[in-house]
């Protein structure tokens, strides 16, 4: 395998891993929005929150 081909394979794997991490991070941010540690949801707020 030539050096150029190995570089392209390495770049493809890196892009795939970073893309997967970005998609996973996006959906985790949607599911668990960051809030201040002082704020606490009441049970009603927790049930009405959109995910």
Secondary structure, DSSP 8 states (H G I E B T S, - for coil): --HHHHHHHHHHHHHHHHHHHHHHHHHHHHHS----TT----HHHHHH---
